[in-house]
Amino acid sequence: MAAPIDVSPILLAAQSVDFAARSAAEEQLKLFHEQNFPVYIGSIATELATPTKPVDSRRMAGLLLKTMLTAKEEARKQQLHARWVALDPAIKQHVREALLATLTTEAKEVRHTAAMALAAVAAIDLPRKEWPTLIASLMNNMAPHTMGMPGTRQATLEAMGFVCEEMAQIKEEVLTPQEINQILTAVVAGMGATEPDETRLAATEALHNAIEFAQHNFENDNERNYLMQVVCQGTQSPDIRIRVASFECLHAIASLYYGKLVPYMTEIYTITVKAIKEDQEEVALQAVEFWSTISEEEAERMEEQDPSAPCLNFMKAAAPHLVPILLEMLLKQEEGQELDDTNWNISIAAGTCLGLAARVVQDDIVPMVMPFITANISKHTTPADWHFREAATFAYGSILDGPQPLAFADTVKQALGFLLQAMKDPHPSVKDTTAWTIGRIFEFLHAHDIEPAIITQETLPPIMAVLIESLKDEAHVAYRVSCAISHLAIGFQGSEGGTSPMSPFFKDTIAALLHCAQRHTHHEHSKVQISAFEAINDLVRAASRDTLDVVAQLIGVVLPEIHKTFELPAGTAEAREKQAEVQGQLCGVLQVIMQKLSEEEGTKPAIMNCADQIMETLLRIFNQRS
């Protein structure tokens, strides 16, 4: 193996605040990488493992090693793997030894990057049986003589967790049962209350990654009991990070080993409820997630009806006590949460859990939730009362999927009237949730075969008036309303006869949706535009015979809209992407229109009359895209 080159100055310069120095160093690294990869990777590994080198250059060396060995894109990852496999065995052994040695170094951030890079090597080597001593070497770092070396133990546990995470992505069994037992034994030992918090955290996170390999251990009562005891103890740690990681382990266990939970559910109920009610939000979120996981697992089992995997009704047993706590959490909204789809807080998590519980508890959940709704949905005493109105509305929308429609027969018409009024609520979050709940009513309680019908000739006019007006509202509300119109239209599909209750509103609704789509052309509002076009598609699919003339007229509306897209700016990749997105949506509308008109002999000529224009427009799009 060629002697390594000192890369410290280049690695430090590559992190410089000076742009010129940083760019020059990055270019040097790139050339070195491309022109002599074997010496490059050997030099980087040497840098990482040398204790006298600067911490910043060593940390960067670890990150570079990882990026040399793995990538998110599968094709690129396979290229990197093949390049590693083709390296001289002496170089590969040098890299492996450097990674293992770095796990014992003093600098925490360097150990961490070494653990990640080690797992990247393991992902290539272990399936090929090319690093047979790895697990034994990691076990040696956890032996009694390392008790006074908490940094080494922490980094080794991190490495074990990362290795297990990599192995979980490989279909064939790579680790032997003996190796799995060794890892689990070391991990559980690292979770012990006498270990330093950093070690306990690394061990708990490692268990989360290793838990799916513990099938054999969960079949053994003593081993399972000890594992569950250690995990439950972790949820009570003074360190919030360990509590969070322990609850993450719990819901992984709930997903993987649901059938083994019976002896532990009383204790788990106690610790999850305590966390939801009393702990910091970060921990409470994970405690709620445990019950969401239970509900998802039970809903799946109820649907599959597999005698070998019965539903044990944990959520049904807990619901009378847990549902009031979830309802209380709904009141912990954040101001402006409706503006960010990625927002995740205890209120949203509790509502999601409530919705999942409804699928399992079914009709029985309705009387548990309705008193909360009726007590809070019209509170208007102080400005802060929006929390109560939004929570009550969220609760109603959340429980609509699961119970039989008949369970809402006494409340839904009154609720719908109230919700239509609430679309004028002064608080945007209440309006947003109201529009979402109206859509959920249409989705789960409205169809031509559901009796009693909640949408009738009498109730539809005020509904359509509110929905069409609300399409002019802020983007987040307009999006919800478009989705609601989609569900409303879908509910009328399959109606018999030549007309539909939607017929009198068909033309105006299409026009309002087109205007909404045109109004929200900015990239950040693209989902509003997409939902408006999808609502148009659903209206056209549900169109009855007496509105097909309006459907035919839409061709003359959609084609000019497509022509307008040719004039959109396309100077940047983002602009071209936006242009293609709008063209795709409009072409989708055109396709649905043609499919609908093709169903009736009398309306096929409407397509033929525009066939040349349609073909010319589509060819122009093809030419533009090419």
N, C-alpha and C positions, 0 to 999 in steps of 0.2 A: 504494500500500500504506500502510495506517494506521501511524502511528509506534508502535514497540514500547513496552511498559510495563515498568518495572523490577520484576522478580519476585524479585530476590535475597533480600529479607527474608522473603518467603513461603516460598521454597524452603528457606531455612535453618531457619525455624520448623517446617517440615514434617518436619525431622529431629531436632527437639528431644527431649530426654529427658523434658521436662515434657508430660504427657499432654494437659492442657488446651490448651497452646500448639500442640502438634502437631495435635490434632483441629481447632482453629480454622483453622490454615493449610491443612490438607487440604480443609476445607469451602470455603475461599476459592478454592483451585485448581479444585475441582470446579465451582463456580459460574462462574468465569472460562471454563473449558473449555466448559461447556454454553451460556453466554450469548453468547460471542463467540469462536468457535473460530479464525477466521482471525487475529485479533490475538493470541490465546493462543499458537498454534503459532509465530507470528512472534517473539513475545517470548521464548519458550523457546529458540528457535534463536539469538536474539541473546545471551541469557545464556550459552549453551554456547560461542559463538565469541568472547566478549569476554575477553581475557587478564587484564584487571584485576579481574574478578569473582572471588569466593571459589571455591576448588577444589571445595568440597562442594556449592555451589549449581550449579556447572557440571556436575559429575558427575551430579547428580540431573536436571538439564535433559536430558542425553543419554539417561538411562534413560526419562524421560517421553516424549521424542520417539519412542523405539523403541516404547513401548507404545501411542502414538497411531496407529501404522502397521501393527502386526501383532498377531496373537493365535493361540493354539493351536487354538481352535475355528474350523473352516473358515467357518461362516456369519458369525461375528463378524469374522474376518479380511477377508472380502469387503466387509462394511459399512465397515470402516476404509479399505480400498483405494478404495472408491467415494467416500468423503468426501475423500480426498486428491486424487483425479482431478478432483473438482468445484471444488477451490480455485482462486482467482485465480492465473494463471501467474506473476505477479510475486512472490507469497508463496512459491510452490513454488521459484522460482529463488533466493529469499533463503535458504530452508532448505538447499537444495543447496550454495550457496556457503558458508554457515555450517559445514556438515559438513566440506567439503573444507578450509576454513581451520583447523578445529579439529584436523585430523590433524597440523598442524605445531606445535601448542602444546607447552609444556614439561611440563605435568602428565600423567603416564602414564595415570592412571585416567580422566582426561577424554578423552584420545585414544582409549582403549579403548571408552568408551561411544559416542563419535562414530563409530567404525568400525562398531559394531553398528547404530546408527541409520542410517548411510549405506547399509548393505546392505538395511535394511528399505525405504528409499526406492527403491533400485535394483530390488528385487523387484517394485515396482509400475511404475516408469518404463521399465526396459529392455525388457520385452516390448511396451510401447506405443511404443517408439522416442522417448521423451520426454526422455532424458538422453544424447544421442549423444556428448557430450564426456567422459563419466565416465571411461572406460578411459584415454583420452589424458591426462586430468588426473592419474589415479593413476600413469601411467607417468612423467609429469613429476616426480613426487615421488621416483621411483627413478633419475632421471638422474644422471650423474657429479657434477653440482654439489651433490647432496645427501649425498655421502659423509661429510661432516662433520656430518650431522644424523641421528644414529642413531635418535632418537625418531620423527622423521618417517617414516623408512624402515620402522621396526617397525610403526607404526600403519597405514601404507599397505599393508603386506603383510597385516596382520590384516584390513583392509578388503577386500582382494582375496580372501582366504580366505572371509570371510563372504559376499561377493557370489557366489562360486562355489557355496557351500553353498546359497544361495537359488536360483541358476539350476538346480542339480541337481534341485530339486523341481518345476521347470516342464517340462512334457513337450516343448514345441516348442523348437527350437534358437534361442536368443536371442543368444548371443555369436557373432560371426563367427570363422572360422578365424584371421584375422589377429589379432583381439583375444585369442583363446585363446593363440596363440603369444607374444604380447606378455606376457601374464600369466605364462605358464610360464617364459619367459626371465627375467623380473624375479624370480620366486619362486626359481628355481634359483640365480640370482646371489646372492640374499639368503641362501641356505643355505651359501655359501662359507665356508671355514674362517677367512678373514681378517675376516669380519663379527663384530660384537659378539654375544655369546650371545643377548641378547634379540631381536636382529634375526634370527639364525639360527633361533631357536625359532618366531618368528612366520612365517618363510618355510616352515619344515617343516610347521607346522600348516596353512598356506595350501595347500601342495602336496597334503596329504591331502584337502582339499576340492576341489582342482582336478584331481586325477589322473584322474577319469573323463572329463574333456574332452580327454585327451591321446592319443586313439586314433591320430591322424596321427603324432604324435611317436614312439609306440611301434612304428610301422611302419618308421621310419627308423633303421637300425642305429646310426649315429653319435649321434643325439639320444637314443635309448634307452640306449645305453652310458653316455653322460654322466649322464643322469638316475639310472640305477642306481648309478653310481659315487658320486654326491653323496649319495644316500640311504644307501648302505652306509657311507660315511664318517661320516654323522651318527650311526650306531649306535655309533660309537667316541668320540663327543664326551665331554669331561670333565663336561659338564652333563647330569645325569640327565634333565631335562625334554626335552632334544634327543634323547637316546637313545630315550626312550619314544616321542616323536613320530615318529622315524625308523622304528622298528619298526612303528608304526601305518601308516605309508606302505607299508612292505613287505607287510603282509598285505592292504592295499587293492589293491596291485599284483597280488598272488597271486590275488585274487578276480577282478579285471578283465582281467588280461593273462597269465593262467596259461600260455597257449601260447607266450609269449615268454621264459619263465624259464630255458630249458635252459642257455644260456651262463653263467648266474649262480648256479646251484644249489650248486656246490661251495663258493663263497665264502659264500653265504647259510647253508649248513649249518654252516660253521665259526663264523660270527658268532652264529648263533642258539644253538648248543650252548654256546659260551663264555658268552653272556648267561645262559642257563638255569642253568649250573653256578656261575658266579662273580659275576654282577651282582646288584644289589639287586632285591628281589622285584618292584617296580613294573616294572622293565625285563624281568625274566625272564618275567613274565606275558605281555608282548607278544611275546616270542620264542616262547613256547609257542603263543600265538594264531596265529602264522604257520603252524605245522604243523597246527593245527586247521583253518585256512582251506584249506590244501592238501588235507587229507583230505576235507573237505566237498565241495570242487570235484571231486576225483577220484571220490568215491562217486557224485556226480551224473552224471559222464561215463560211468562204468561202467554205470549204470542206463540212461542214454539211448542208449548205443551209436551215437552220431552220428559217422560217418566224418570229418566236417569238424571235429569237436572231440574228438580222441582223448584217452584217459587216458595220461599220460606216466609214470605209476608212480613219481613222486618219493618218495612215502611208502614204497612197497614197497622201494625201493632204500635208503632211510635207516633203515628200521625196525630192522634188526639192531644198529645203533649207537645209534639214538635211543631205542628202547624201554627199554633198561636205565637211561638217564638219566631218563626219565619215571617209571620205577618208583622210582628214588631220591628223586625229588621228592614222591612219594606220602607219604613219611615225614615231611614238613614240615607236619603238621596243626597247627591251632590248637586249644587247649582250648576246648570249648564250641561248636565250629563247627556241630555238628548242630542247634543251637537256632535258627539264623538262616538262613533260605532265601536271603537276599540275600548271604550271606558268599561272598567270592570270593578265594581265596588260591592259592598255587602248587600245593598238594596237590590241590585241587579242579580247578584248570585242567589239571594233568597227567593226572588221571583222566579228565577229559572228552576230552582229546586222545587218550588211549589208547583210549577207546571209539570215537572217530571213526576212528582208525587201524585198529581191528579190522574195521570195515566195508570197508576197502580191502585190507588185507593178508590178511584172511580166515583160512583154516586155519593159515597159516604163523605167525600171531602166537601161537598156543597154546603151542608149545614155547619161545617166547621169554619167556613170562610165567610158566609153571607152576613153574619152579625157584624163582622169587622167592616164589610163593604157598606152596609146600610148606616152604620154609625159615623162613617167618615167621608162618604163620597160627596156630600154637599156642605162640608164645613167651610165657612166663609167668614169667621169672626175676626181673624187677624191675617196680615199678609203672609205669615209663616204657615197658615193652614193649607197652602198648596201642597205641602208634604202629605197631609191626610188625603186630599182629593186624588193626588197622583197615585198614592199607595193603594187606595181602595180600587181605583180603576185598573191598576196593574194586577191586583189580586184577582179581579173578575176575569180579565183577559187570560190570566195564567191558567185558570182551572177549567177552561172551556174544552180542552182536549183531554178526554178520558171518561167523564160521566156521560151517560146517555143524554141525547138532546132533551128528552122528556124531563130530566132533572131540572132543567132551566125553564120549563114551560110557564111556570107561574111568575117568573121574574124578567124574562128576556125582553118582552115588548116594552115594559116599563123602563127597563135599563137602557134599551136602545133609544127611546125618546129622551131620556136624561143625558145620554152620551152625545146625542146630536146637539143639545143645548151646550154641552161642555166643550164643543169644538170652538166656542167663542170665549173660552176661559182666558183670563188675562195672563196666566202663566204659561210660557211655551212648553214646559215639561209636561204639564197636564194635557195640553192640546196634543202633543206628540203621543203620549200614552193612550189618550182617548181614541185617536185615529187608528192606532195599532189594535186596540181592543175591538173597535168596530169591525176592522178587517178580520179579526179572530172570530167574531160572531158570524160573519158571512162565511168564513171558511169551515166552521164546525157545526153550525146550527141551521144553515141555509142550503137546501137542495130540493129539487122537485119531488123527491121521494121522502122528505122528512115532514112528518105531521106532529103538531099543527104548524102550518107555515107561518114564519115570522115576517116574511116579506110579502105583502099583499098589494092589491091595487090602491088600498087606502094608505098604507104605510110607506109605499115607495116614493111618492112625490116629495115629501119633506126630506127623505133620505137623500134623494138625488140633488135636491136644491142645496143641501149642506155640503155634500161631497164636491159638487161642481164649484161652489164658492170657495171651498177650502183648498182646491188645487192652486189658488192664487196666493196661498199662505207661504210662509218661509219654507226653504228647501226641505228641511227634515220632516215637516208636516205634509208637504206636497208628496213626498216619497211614500209616506204611510198611506195617504189617501189613494194614491195610484194603486198601491197593493190591495187596498180595500175594494176598489172598483174591480180589480181582477177577480178577487174571490166572489164578489157579487155576481159578476157575469158568469163565472164557472158554475155557480149554483143554479143558474137558469138553463145550462146546457142539458139537453135531453127533454126539455119541455115539449109537450105534444101540441099539435095544432099549428096553424099558420101564423100565429102571433105570439108575443111574449109580453109580460109586464114591463120589460125594458124598452119595448119598441118606441113609446112616445118620447123617451129620453135619449135614444140611441145617437141621433145626429148631434145634439148639443154636447153630449158627453165626449164623443169623439173629437169634436172641435175644441173642447176645453183641454183634453189630454194633449192634443197637438200643440196648442198654445203653451201648455206647461212644458212640453219637451223643448220647444223653441226658446223658452225663457231660461232654461237651465242648460246652457251650452258650455259653461266653464268646466274645466277638467274636474274640479273638486265636486261638481254637482252631477257628474256623469251617471251616478246611480239613480238620480231622480229622472233623468232623461230615459234611461233604460227601463225603469219601472213604468213610465208613462207609455212608452211604445209597447211594452208587454201587456199593459191594460187594454190598449187598442186591439192587440192581437186576440185577447180573450173575449172582448166584446164582439169582434168579427166572427170568431168561432161559434159564439152563442147566438149570433144574429138569427132571427126568425125570418120566414119567407117575406113578410111585409116590410122588412128593412133591407132586402137585398139590393134594391135600387140605390139606396144610400151607400151600401158597400161598393157597388159598381162605380159610383161617383168618386170614391176614395182613390181610385187609380189616378184620376186627374189631379188629385191633391198630393199624392205621394211622389209621383214622378217629378213635378217641379221642386219638391223638397230635396230629392236626390240631386237634381241639377244644381241647386244652391250649394251643395257640398263641394262641387268642383271648384268653387270660388273661394273656399275656405283657405286660410294660410296653411302652408305645408312646408315651411322652411326649416323646421326642427323635427327631430324624431317624435317629440311629444305631440306636436301639431299634426303630424302624419298619422300618429296612432289615434288621435281624437277624430280626425277626418274618417279614418277607416271604421272606427267604432260607430259613428253616426250613419255612415253608408250601410254598414252591416245591419243596424237596427231597422233602417228604412227598407232595405231589401227583405228583411224578415217580415215586415208588415205587408209588403207587396206579395210575398209568397203566400201568406195566410189569406189575403184577399183572393188571390187566384184559386187557391184550394177551395175556399168557400163558394165562389162563383161556379166552380167546376162541378159542384154537387147537383146543380139544377140545369136541365137542358135549356131552359128559358133564359138563363143568365150567362151561359157560355159565350154568346156573341159579344158581350161586354169586354171579354178578354181578347177575343180575336180582333175587335176594332182597334185595340191599343197595342197589338202584338208587335208591330214594327217599332213603335216608340219604346216599348219595354226592352226589346232586344238591343236597340241602339244604346239605350241607357246602360244596360248591363255590360255591353261590350266596352263602353267608355270607361266603366269602373275597372274592368279587367285590364285594359290598356294602361290606365293610371297606376294600378297596383304593380304591374310588371315593369 
